[in-house]
């Protein structure tokens, strides 16, 4: 869904890291994650399954993969917590 986001933290050598972000930019798109043959793929996909863009990283360099799914609820203001 629009707003789905995945952050990828990658080791770039030494003590340095770099953070990348893949975001579902339009309504009806989602972000999917795949892991095959030592490669982590993060793709933005349309409703019909067409891949719009893909980011690929060597699995042994990925330090963290953080998913931020968009809330499915219509009213995000009412989270059930009393103020």
OpenMM code with the backbone's topology and positions (N, CA, C; nanometers):
from openmm import Vec3, app, unit

residues = "UNK UNK UNK UNK UNK UNK UNK UNK UNK UNK UNK UNK UNK UNK UNK UNK UNK UNK UNK UNK UNK UNK UNK UNK UNK UNK UNK UNK UNK UNK UNK UNK UNK UNK UNK UNK UNK UNK UNK UNK UNK UNK UNK UNK UNK UNK UNK UNK UNK UNK UNK UNK UNK UNK UNK UNK UNK UNK UNK UNK UNK UNK UNK UNK UNK UNK UNK UNK UNK UNK UNK UNK UNK UNK UNK UNK UNK UNK UNK UNK UNK UNK UNK".split()
positions = [
    Vec3(0.0841, -0.1181, 0.0000),
    Vec3(0.0000, 0.0000, 0.0000),
    Vec3(0.0880, 0.1235, 0.0000),
    Vec3(0.0363, 0.2324, -0.0530),
    Vec3(0.1134, 0.3552, -0.0555),
    Vec3(0.1584, 0.3886, 0.0854),
    Vec3(0.2863, 0.4164, 0.1000),
    Vec3(0.3415, 0.4461, 0.2307),
    Vec3(0.4200, 0.3317, 0.2910),
    Vec3(0.4041, 0.2089, 0.2358),
    Vec3(0.4890, 0.0983, 0.2810),
    Vec3(0.6336, 0.1405, 0.2604),
    Vec3(0.7181, 0.1054, 0.3564),
    Vec3(0.8565, 0.1501, 0.3484),
    Vec3(0.9468, 0.0431, 0.4076),
    Vec3(1.0624, 0.0240, 0.3465),
    Vec3(1.1630, -0.0684, 0.3989),
    Vec3(1.2954, 0.0058, 0.4043),
    Vec3(1.3614, 0.0001, 0.5196),
    Vec3(1.4942, 0.0580, 0.5363),
    Vec3(1.5960, -0.0544, 0.5362),
    Vec3(1.7060, -0.0356, 0.4640),
    Vec3(1.8115, -0.1347, 0.4569),
    Vec3(1.9407, -0.0683, 0.5022),
    Vec3(2.0041, -0.1233, 0.6050),
    Vec3(2.1312, -0.0713, 0.6546),
    Vec3(2.2395, -0.1668, 0.6060),
    Vec3(2.3389, -0.1101, 0.5337),
    Vec3(2.4416, -0.1908, 0.4684),
    Vec3(2.5792, -0.1499, 0.5194),
    Vec3(2.6643, -0.2491, 0.5443),
    Vec3(2.8041, -0.2266, 0.5808),
    Vec3(2.8802, -0.1921, 0.4534),
    Vec3(2.9437, -0.0736, 0.4499),
    Vec3(3.0166, -0.0320, 0.3305),
    Vec3(3.1675, -0.0359, 0.3509),
    Vec3(3.2104, -0.1005, 0.4573),
    Vec3(3.3537, -0.1147, 0.4826),
    Vec3(3.3977, -0.0368, 0.6041),
    Vec3(3.4956, -0.0918, 0.6734),
    Vec3(3.5429, -0.0271, 0.7955),
    Vec3(3.4320, -0.0236, 0.8987),
    Vec3(3.4119, 0.0916, 0.9583),
    Vec3(3.3026, 0.1058, 1.0546),
    Vec3(3.1878, 0.1877, 0.9949),
    Vec3(3.1918, 0.2081, 0.8640),
    Vec3(3.0901, 0.2901, 0.7978),
    Vec3(2.9698, 0.2064, 0.7556),
    Vec3(2.8542, 0.2685, 0.7647),
    Vec3(2.7303, 0.2061, 0.7166),
    Vec3(2.6570, 0.3060, 0.6284),
    Vec3(2.5682, 0.2540, 0.5472),
    Vec3(2.4848, 0.3394, 0.4617),
    Vec3(2.3428, 0.2861, 0.4710),
    Vec3(2.2457, 0.3776, 0.4769),
    Vec3(2.1051, 0.3401, 0.4876),
    Vec3(2.0335, 0.3735, 0.3569),
    Vec3(1.9618, 0.2757, 0.3055),
    Vec3(1.8811, 0.2926, 0.1852),
    Vec3(1.7353, 0.2743, 0.2225),
    Vec3(1.6464, 0.3325, 0.1434),
    Vec3(1.5041, 0.3235, 0.1711),
    Vec3(1.4289, 0.2977, 0.0408),
    Vec3(1.3384, 0.1999, 0.0433),
    Vec3(1.2507, 0.1719, -0.0700),
    Vec3(1.1089, 0.1974, -0.0217),
    Vec3(1.0348, 0.2828, -0.0962),
    Vec3(0.9016, 0.3259, -0.0537),
    Vec3(0.8012, 0.2976, -0.1647),
    Vec3(0.6822, 0.2517, -0.1263),
    Vec3(0.5715, 0.2379, -0.2215),
    Vec3(0.5187, 0.3782, -0.2464),
    Vec3(0.5425, 0.4312, -0.3674),
    Vec3(0.5188, 0.5726, -0.3941),
    Vec3(0.3783, 0.6068, -0.4403),
    Vec3(0.3021, 0.5080, -0.4864),
    Vec3(0.1673, 0.5363, -0.5364),
    Vec3(0.0672, 0.4412, -0.4739),
    Vec3(-0.0599, 0.4788, -0.4821),
    Vec3(-0.1663, 0.3956, -0.4275),
    Vec3(-0.1685, 0.2610, -0.4999),
    Vec3(-0.1882, 0.1551, -0.4241),
    Vec3(-0.1965, 0.0215, -0.4814),
    Vec3(-0.0631, -0.0491, -0.4931),
    Vec3(0.0456, 0.0198, -0.4653),
    Vec3(0.1776, -0.0448, -0.4725),
    Vec3(0.2187, -0.0924, -0.3347),
    Vec3(0.3044, -0.1912, -0.3347),
    Vec3(0.3551, -0.2464, -0.2089),
    Vec3(0.5046, -0.2741, -0.2234),
    Vec3(0.5688, -0.3008, -0.1120),
    Vec3(0.7113, -0.3325, -0.1116),
    Vec3(0.7267, -0.4780, -0.0701),
    Vec3(0.8001, -0.5548, -0.1504),
    Vec3(0.8245, -0.6958, -0.1217),
    Vec3(0.9735, -0.7197, -0.1021),
    Vec3(1.0041, -0.8175, -0.0161),
    Vec3(1.1425, -0.8519, 0.0137),
    Vec3(1.1666, -0.9970, -0.0256),
    Vec3(1.2796, -1.0207, -0.0903),
    Vec3(1.3169, -1.1572, -0.1277),
    Vec3(1.4629, -1.1822, -0.0946),
    Vec3(1.4965, -1.3069, -0.0644),
    Vec3(1.6330, -1.3445, -0.0322),
    Vec3(1.6683, -1.4695, -0.1112),
    Vec3(1.7580, -1.4575, -0.2092),
    Vec3(1.7969, -1.5709, -0.2918),
    Vec3(1.9448, -1.5650, -0.3267),
    Vec3(2.0080, -1.6783, -0.3149),
    Vec3(2.1478, -1.6963, -0.3574),
    Vec3(2.2415, -1.5867, -0.3086),
    Vec3(2.2297, -1.5513, -0.1840),
    Vec3(2.3202, -1.4531, -0.1256),
    Vec3(2.2881, -1.3088, -0.1599),
    Vec3(2.1724, -1.2850, -0.2183),
    Vec3(2.1295, -1.1499, -0.2549),
    Vec3(1.9967, -1.1188, -0.1860),
    Vec3(1.9854, -0.9993, -0.1291),
    Vec3(1.8597, -0.9512, -0.0732),
    Vec3(1.8012, -0.8545, -0.1755),
    Vec3(1.6768, -0.8803, -0.2177),
    Vec3(1.6079, -0.7932, -0.3130),
    Vec3(1.4898, -0.7267, -0.2450),
    Vec3(1.4793, -0.5960, -0.2611),
    Vec3(1.3656, -0.5206, -0.2102),
    Vec3(1.3027, -0.4529, -0.3313),
    Vec3(1.1758, -0.4863, -0.3600),
    Vec3(1.1112, -0.4389, -0.4818),
    Vec3(0.9810, -0.3653, -0.4530),
    Vec3(0.9555, -0.2621, -0.5315),
    Vec3(0.8257, -0.1954, -0.5303),
    Vec3(0.7434, -0.2620, -0.6403),
    Vec3(0.6234, -0.3103, -0.6043),
    Vec3(0.5419, -0.3911, -0.6939),
    Vec3(0.4022, -0.3302, -0.7061),
    Vec3(0.3451, -0.3359, -0.8277),
    Vec3(0.2096, -0.2859, -0.8506),
    Vec3(0.1077, -0.3913, -0.8073),
    Vec3(-0.0201, -0.3553, -0.8149),
    Vec3(-0.1275, -0.4492, -0.7792),
    Vec3(-0.1242, -0.5754, -0.8639),
    Vec3(-0.0863, -0.5605, -0.9918),
    Vec3(-0.0860, -0.6753, -1.0837),
    Vec3(0.0409, -0.7589, -1.0728),
    Vec3(0.1359, -0.7169, -0.9899),
    Vec3(0.2576, -0.7936, -0.9706),
    Vec3(0.3754, -0.7487, -1.0547),
    Vec3(0.3596, -0.6400, -1.1291),
    Vec3(0.4683, -0.5860, -1.2102),
    Vec3(0.5676, -0.5124, -1.1206),
    Vec3(0.6946, -0.5465, -1.1348),
    Vec3(0.7983, -0.4828, -1.0542),
    Vec3(0.8304, -0.3462, -1.1141),
    Vec3(0.8240, -0.2427, -1.0313),
    Vec3(0.8511, -0.1060, -1.0756),
    Vec3(0.9991, -0.0738, -1.0590),
    Vec3(1.0542, -0.1071, -0.9430),
    Vec3(1.1974, -0.0860, -0.9176),
    Vec3(1.2457, -0.1883, -0.8170),
    Vec3(1.3732, -0.2201, -0.8246),
    Vec3(1.4324, -0.3197, -0.7359),
    Vec3(1.5668, -0.2704, -0.6856),
    Vec3(1.5918, -0.2916, -0.5574),
    Vec3(1.7225, -0.2643, -0.4976),
    Vec3(1.7801, -0.3986, -0.4558),
    Vec3(1.9055, -0.4245, -0.4934),
    Vec3(1.9708, -0.5522, -0.4609),
    Vec3(2.0953, -0.5265, -0.3769),
    Vec3(2.1121, -0.6102, -0.2745),
    Vec3(2.2251, -0.5968, -0.1839),
    Vec3(2.2833, -0.7348, -0.1565),
    Vec3(2.4152, -0.7423, -0.1371),
    Vec3(2.4785, -0.8683, -0.0974),
    Vec3(2.4339, -0.8993, 0.0451),
    Vec3(2.3839, -1.0191, 0.0659),
    Vec3(2.3256, -1.0561, 0.1954),
    Vec3(2.4269, -1.0459, 0.3097),
    Vec3(2.5526, -1.0776, 0.2828),
    Vec3(2.6513, -1.0729, 0.3910),
    Vec3(2.6893, -0.9301, 0.4290),
    Vec3(2.6452, -0.8299, 0.3532),
    Vec3(2.6699, -0.6891, 0.3848),
    Vec3(2.5510, -0.6215, 0.4526),
    Vec3(2.4336, -0.6849, 0.4500),
    Vec3(2.3137, -0.6248, 0.5092),
    Vec3(2.3189, -0.6429, 0.6606),
    Vec3(2.3149, -0.5311, 0.7328),
    Vec3(2.3177, -0.5344, 0.8793),
    Vec3(2.1770, -0.5367, 0.9371),
    Vec3(2.0851, -0.4640, 0.8736),
    Vec3(1.9474, -0.4566, 0.9234),
    Vec3(1.8525, -0.4336, 0.8075),
    Vec3(1.7350, -0.4933, 0.8216),
    Vec3(1.6277, -0.4773, 0.7240),
    Vec3(1.5025, -0.4477, 0.8053),
    Vec3(1.4544, -0.3235, 0.7991),
    Vec3(1.3446, -0.2804, 0.8841),
    Vec3(1.2235, -0.2479, 0.7975),
    Vec3(1.1124, -0.3183, 0.8230),
    Vec3(0.9893, -0.2952, 0.7492),
    Vec3(0.9012, -0.1983, 0.8271),
    Vec3(0.8448, -0.1013, 0.7557),
    Vec3(0.7516, -0.0047, 0.8136),
    Vec3(0.6225, -0.0124, 0.7334),
    Vec3(0.5346, -0.1082, 0.7653),
    Vec3(0.4095, -0.1182, 0.6892),
    Vec3(0.3170, -0.0028, 0.7243),
    Vec3(0.2408, 0.0393, 0.6259),
    Vec3(0.1426, 0.1444, 0.6497),
    Vec3(0.0262, 0.0819, 0.7263),
    Vec3(-0.0358, 0.1590, 0.8119),
    Vec3(-0.1480, 0.1092, 0.8904),
    Vec3(-0.2674, 0.0820, 0.7998),
    Vec3(-0.3371, -0.0301, 0.8205),
    Vec3(-0.4551, -0.0643, 0.7424),
    Vec3(-0.5793, 0.0073, 0.7920),
    Vec3(-0.5720, 0.0651, 0.9104),
    Vec3(-0.6882, 0.1316, 0.9674),
    Vec3(-0.7161, 0.2629, 0.8974),
    Vec3(-0.8437, 0.2980, 0.8888),
    Vec3(-0.8845, 0.4246, 0.8263),
    Vec3(-0.8544, 0.5435, 0.9172),
    Vec3(-0.8721, 0.5243, 1.0481),
    Vec3(-0.8552, 0.6336, 1.1431),
    Vec3(-0.7316, 0.6061, 1.2277),
    Vec3(-0.6185, 0.6641, 1.1902),
    Vec3(-0.4944, 0.6428, 1.2639),
    Vec3(-0.4907, 0.7211, 1.3953),
    Vec3(-0.5758, 0.8224, 1.4086),
    Vec3(-0.5743, 0.9045, 1.5292),
    Vec3(-0.6226, 0.8280, 1.6508),
    Vec3(-0.7155, 0.7349, 1.6330),
    Vec3(-0.7669, 0.6587, 1.7460),
    Vec3(-0.6923, 0.5259, 1.7553),
    Vec3(-0.5864, 0.5260, 1.8358),
    Vec3(-0.5040, 0.4060, 1.8503),
    Vec3(-0.5429, 0.3221, 1.9712),
    Vec3(-0.6528, 0.3573, 2.0353),
    Vec3(-0.7003, 0.2788, 2.1470),
    Vec3(-0.6385, 0.3163, 2.2800),
    Vec3(-0.5518, 0.4169, 2.2820),
    Vec3(-0.4862, 0.4591, 2.4046),
    Vec3(-0.5558, 0.5844, 2.4562),
    Vec3(-0.5949, 0.5808, 2.5829),
    Vec3(-0.6615, 0.6970, 2.6436),
    Vec3(-0.5577, 0.8045, 2.6737),
    Vec3(-0.5902, 0.9269, 2.6422),
    Vec3(-0.4955, 1.0378, 2.6667),
    Vec3(-0.5123, 1.0917, 2.8049),
] * unit.nanometer
topology = app.Topology()
chain = topology.addChain("A")
for resn in residues:
    res = topology.addResidue(resn, chain)
    for name in ("N", "CA", "C"):
        topology.addAtom(name, app.Element.getBySymbol(name[0]), res)
